[in-house]
Amino acid sequence: MLNAVLCIESDDAGTISSALRPEAGRELPRTHVEIEDSEGLVTVRIEAADTSAMRAALNSYLGCIKIVEDINRITGD
């Protein structure tokens, strides 16, 4: 098993956590994801069976995080 931990420190932590939770609840082949949050910090723990599954999961979660931060920056939230 491969493991990755993403720690995102951001003013948008609550929004990021809310956006990622539905994704973490989905069953992804060969991948398990847990999301933890606290004030100003989101931790995403990814466990994958192989490098292809890890790459796909990281791309997906990092893309979602970028979108949330871009939207919040554009809207001024």
C-alpha positions as CSV (number, residue, x, y, z in Angstrom):
1,M,0.0,0.0,0.0
2,L,1.1,3.5,-0.7
3,N,0.3,6.4,1.6
4,A,0.1,10.2,1.1
5,V,-0.9,12.9,3.5
6,L,-1.9,16.4,2.3
7,C,-1.9,19.1,4.9
8,I,-3.6,22.3,3.6
9,E,-3.3,25.3,5.8
10,S,-5.8,27.9,4.5
11,D,-8.4,30.5,5.4
12,D,-10.6,28.4,3.1
13,A,-10.1,25.2,5.2
14,G,-13.8,24.8,6.0
15,T,-14.9,25.3,2.4
16,I,-12.2,22.9,1.2
17,S,-13.2,20.2,3.7
18,S,-16.9,20.6,2.8
19,A,-16.1,20.3,-0.9
20,L,-13.8,17.2,-0.4
21,R,-16.0,15.2,1.9
22,P,-18.5,13.9,-0.8
23,E,-15.5,12.8,-2.8
24,A,-14.0,10.9,0.1
25,G,-17.3,9.2,0.6
26,R,-17.3,7.7,-2.9
27,E,-15.8,4.3,-3.5
28,L,-12.7,4.7,-5.7
29,P,-11.1,1.5,-6.9
30,R,-8.0,0.6,-5.0
31,T,-8.1,3.8,-2.9
32,H,-9.2,4.8,0.6
33,V,-9.4,8.5,1.7
34,E,-9.9,10.1,5.1
35,I,-10.4,13.9,5.6
36,E,-9.9,15.6,9.0
37,D,-10.3,19.3,9.6
38,S,-9.6,21.8,12.4
39,E,-9.4,25.6,12.5
40,G,-7.5,26.6,9.4
41,L,-6.2,23.1,8.5
42,V,-7.4,20.2,6.4
43,T,-5.6,16.9,6.4
44,V,-6.3,14.5,3.5
45,R,-5.0,10.9,4.0
46,I,-4.8,8.8,0.9
47,E,-4.1,5.1,0.9
48,A,-3.8,3.5,-2.5
49,A,-3.0,0.0,-3.8
50,D,-0.7,1.1,-6.6
51,T,1.0,4.1,-8.2
52,S,-1.8,4.6,-10.8
53,A,-4.5,4.7,-8.1
54,M,-2.4,7.1,-6.0
55,R,-1.7,9.4,-9.0
56,A,-5.4,9.5,-9.9
57,A,-6.5,10.3,-6.3
58,L,-3.8,13.0,-5.8
59,N,-4.8,14.6,-9.1
60,S,-8.4,14.6,-8.2
61,Y,-8.1,16.0,-4.7
62,L,-5.4,18.6,-5.6
63,G,-7.6,19.7,-8.5
64,C,-10.7,20.1,-6.2
65,I,-8.6,22.1,-3.7
66,K,-7.3,24.5,-6.4
67,I,-10.9,25.0,-7.7
68,V,-12.2,25.9,-4.3
69,E,-9.4,28.4,-3.6
70,D,-9.7,29.9,-7.1
71,I,-13.5,30.4,-6.6
72,N,-13.0,31.9,-3.2
73,R,-10.3,34.3,-4.5
74,I,-12.5,35.4,-7.5
75,T,-15.6,35.9,-5.3
76,G,-13.7,37.6,-2.5
77,D,-15.0,35.1,0.1
